[in-house]
Amino acid sequence: MTSTAHPTAVSRHGVIAPVDGEIVLGEGLLGRWQRRNRRVTIPHGIERLETEGALDNLRGLIGETDAPFRGPVFADSDVHKVLEAVAWELGHGEDPALRRFYEDTVALLAAVQDEDGYLDSAFQRADRVQRRWTDFAAGHELYCTGHLIQAAVASVRALGDDRLLAAATRAADLVVRLFGGPESPAYPGHPEIEYALVELYRLTGRAEYLDTAKAFIDRRGSGWLGRGAFGAAYFQDDAPLRETTVMRGHAVRALYLNSGATDVFLETGDDTLLRALTSQWDDMATRRSYLTGGTGSRHRDEAFGDAYELPSDRAYAETCAGIGAMHWAWRMYQATGKARFGDFFETALYNVVADGVSEDGAAFFYSNPLQLRPDHVSVQEEAAARRLGWYFCACCPPNLMRTFASIEGYLAGTRGAELQLLQYTASHIETRLVGERVVLDVDTEYPLDGRIRITVVEGGGGTLALRIPSWCVSHEVTIDGRPLDVPVDAGWLRLDGALTAGSVVVLELGMPARVLTAHRRVDAVRGCVAVRRGPIVYCLEQGDNASDVDDVAVDPSLPIVVGDGMTPLGPAITARGGVRRGDGALYSTLTGEACDESVGTVELRMRPYATWGNGRPGAMRVWVPVS
Amino acid sequence: MTSTAHPTAVSRHGVIAPVDGEIVLGEGLLGRWQRRNRRVTIPHGIERLETEGALDNLRGLIGETDAPFRGPVFADSDVHKVLEAVAWELGHGEDPALRRFYEDTVALLAAVQDEDGYLDSAFQRADRVQRRWTDFAAGHELYCTGHLIQAAVASVRALGDDRLLAAATRAADLVVRLFGGPESPAYPGHPEIEYALVELYRLTGRAEYLDTAKAFIDRRGSGWLGRGAFGAAYFQDDAPLRETTVMRGHAVRALYLNSGATDVFLETGDDTLLRALTSQWDDMATRRSYLTGGTGSRHRDEAFGDAYELPSDRAYAETCAGIGAMHWAWRMYQATGKARFGDFFETALYNVVADGVSEDGAAFFYSNPLQLRPDHVSVQEEAAARRLGWYFCACCPPNLMRTFASIEGYLAGTRGAELQLLQYTASHIETRLVGERVVLDVDTEYPLDGRIRITVVEGGGGTLALRIPSWCVSHEVTIDGRPLDVPVDAGWLRLDGALTAGSVVVLELGMPARVLTAHRRVDAVRGCVAVRRGPIVYCLEQGDNASDVDDVAVDPSLPIVVGDGMTPLGPAITARGGVRRGDGALYSTLTGEACDESVGTVELRMRPYATWGNGRPGAMRVWVPVS
């Protein structure tokens, strides 16, 4: 394995650098997810690229098939994302089927690319009439190019293979040639290429990639994309990014855009960008995000809603938006070193993103609501009541594939002589810290439990910084068995000198079940509580409960029992409360008949949110009324 | 004025007949609305038919203009609906401008109609490529034909003019010829023509119109329309109407369909229809409707949601759905004689429908949410924060025009020797009751106050039945000053012999402000109350209040004062409660810091919901948290 086989590389202005070395996942939760992804999800995705036509769309360009174009205009991006996932996985170790897909697809992409570098089957195909570069709002050509670049970056970093990079740079050079100059007004309707270009700049050192990414960010907000069906704000094109303090419009577009803009900051040090991005982050974190880390409150335009508009049942909370928030959080962490970005990353990863894939790894949610009503009929894939094997708009499944295949790249960062553990999972870390080799073994079942044991195998006395999650109200830390009394500094526990060979640091994060309430303005969950243990949000699922989950109320004064059964994301939890009966009118006078009498006390069995929907279909809810 | 100038005529199987005679609105609320409609709204609509291109779409067919086709595919229906409104108004009295529009438009429609009876400019125009009768799901040809028929019915009933009827019957005959036979699988993607055809049958006695309406109802549910963007349920095409007990899919489509199906029942007596319609009505009334009588919980497909999915902020509650519910309620009343349909009609009329038009009569809401958040930015006309002068999809404004122009047709019904007053407003009623002439004067400011004075000018001793609204918990009734102690029978107060010349009946409906709560499963308004006085739903509007309406909480134990200022829909109301301060985290532990402290007691000034949005823009909410 090559070193620095991570999605992002060191930046010029970041206060945090990605680990310059190798992280190998062990027998913890993320390791299990990565292996399931390799064993089941990616092969499933490769099969669907065949059966749904995405590969044939490309093959048809060189006469290998007569099949008509299928899928959405951005179908190529599904191929690129699976290819990126496969590259990361081949970096983890060889596999004949993955290798075959990789070799075939790299060759196919090179074969279909036009002389001038253009590569987008939806516009190259003779059975499609749209002209190239005429529909920036909806055409997704720059979006697809961005995903091609990211796949190429993965194949270089994970495999040292630059064949795909050749195709990607030819495509990127075309973009630079056409749209990089000051005379061009262009930018993509769906951001993506911005952070791909910055990473290509990091890989190649060619400044025109960074400049073009910056131009796309700078130009946006002029209204040049038009209003489309949902207005300019849908595209974040209603105002320049630097003048905007709120999150609005299509959630995935907004999060990819801000990831790209953060990368541009990381390379340019342009504070006007970081200030706007920080305001927008705060707006998202404090007014427009779900307890699960999901974003996007509206189905109609898959968009952020008004402040505090956070319905559970109609939460869109697209899986890709969860991943986009992880991308942005990771870059904001690099820009600022602040632990809170790690908190958000963790919340999204273990809740909204984890929810996106089934326990068996072969079925997917596109939207991730926090409530499913008992009679919900999903006539549309956008509001599916169960995970589906694939989607017409199949952006989410391949996004999950590349995320789990490269998740180790987001676990730690370095700041001078300090190694920061941002996320905890069983892993082996080898890095360099101001020239000094550092090797750690992290042993933990986190977030299933809160004990993290870190053995320093090699080290020269540097600082180990441990993120204390904002949900954590009590923790203990020992070094070589001796308790330490170190204050938490803005989410970081800094253990100076701990990176000394032979040291054993044990961090114990208190992880009781906590009962949470929402801000008074979140109308959708007024009078309700949610249960969270560590980063894991819980839910009531009908299959676990005898009483109708839409008629129960929890009594937070009664004890909540952790550990009544185990799930892949942690112990089941039992709360207590009542059941409300009686039909009741839809609207009645407040002093009317007591039709909602509560009967007895019942046990309310809760499970980690991301594990719901793997058993018998039925209702689900994260927020439960208080009795 | 001709007699029976009402939208619906007597049916074969209805237990209630529309009044066989004339109802003239007086100086009450509905009279004021009807006059505003005539004076402002209809002239405004005529102007917009010019400026938005709907009339030119037709004129272009006969070479009167070169303007390209503008507006949605169903733009003709806007012309038909305004024409219907104008016909009803010319029946109320002549007006030069209305007459000119009427004559010009009747002549224009006759001139552009094809030899075979086809009349739909969106498909007749050379600048539009779609072939006729090829897109039943979205083409709206039958929908437009239905509105043409309804305009023609109005011109016959209100004016005795059968010129438009000639065009409408030619168009209807084409529909019968093409799609009336048993070999045709066709039915409209947007129901409308069904109840138009039944009314045409009532007017002409030609059974093929009824048969074709019945065929459209009977065929629906086969999935023949395809899935479109939102699935077959969007079109109510997922299952036959007779096998369906729930409301689902696009709300206006569903309500127009059920209005047509009820009309088919009224003429055929087919109980299998009425049973299904009754179940669907109950589902709507008890699980899928807003306190305002609005329906449609989802913006994405303008559709009914799951049971109890009734968000205030994202309520779609389209004005046309409110009108559709009135149409359906009126027909269910004719089918059953049940007062509860009058209750729903009244709720919809004075809340969601009244909300659709501004105080000045020249601006309109398309969706009628029950909450507007303080920072709501309406980038789309579908979620406008203020009433707009017109819409690209302009279905609602002309629908309001024809509704107010014919509202007197929905106020009363007869059942043998019984005259039933279903809605109360100042009016003069002349009718025949089993051959006997009956003349009443109704004097009232209802629903501004609860006193209704009915003077029997002529009458032969028949029964007067008065609807006691379900919201009314106390009432008094006198005849010639003598109190009567008559039990309420399923919402009806029957006064035998009261229809005697010279009798004066005074009904006093107790109309205190009532504090309402919603069914426990309506998650969106848990922990909230609403205030209603009589049929009028109230709201908090920011412009009336110093405290932020999203931070206040009402204390229902404190007195609620009625009468603190007057609005066009009744007195203002003052409740009392607290204000919650402190920024507060988006999510925090239940036992966390008391960041939501309540400060002092404040007056919460409430106004009738339908009057909001006429002053300074700002937040609004119907449901207010309880302190």
Interface residues (C-beta under 8 A of the other chain):
Chain A: F230 G231 A232 A233 Y234 D238 V246 R248 A285 T286 R287 S289 L291 R298 H299 R300 G305 D306 A307 Y308 E309 P311 S312 D313 R314 Q371 R373 P374 D375 H376 V377 V379 Q380 E382 R514 V515 L516 T517 A518 H519 R520 R521 V522 D523 A524 V525 R526 G527 C528 V529 A530 D550 D551 P556 R580 G584 A585 L586 Y587 S588 T589 L590 T591 G592 D596 W623 P625
Chain B: F230 G231 A232 A233 Y234 D238 V246 R248 A285 T286 R287 S289 L291 R298 H299 R300 G305 D306 A307 Y308 E309 P311 S312 D313 R314 Q371 R373 P374 D375 H376 V377 V379 Q380 E382 R514 V515 L516 T517 A518 H519 R520 R521 V522 D523 A524 V525 R526 G527 C528 V529 A530 D550 D551 P556 R580 G584 A585 L586 Y587 S588 T589 L590 T591 G592 D596 W623 P625
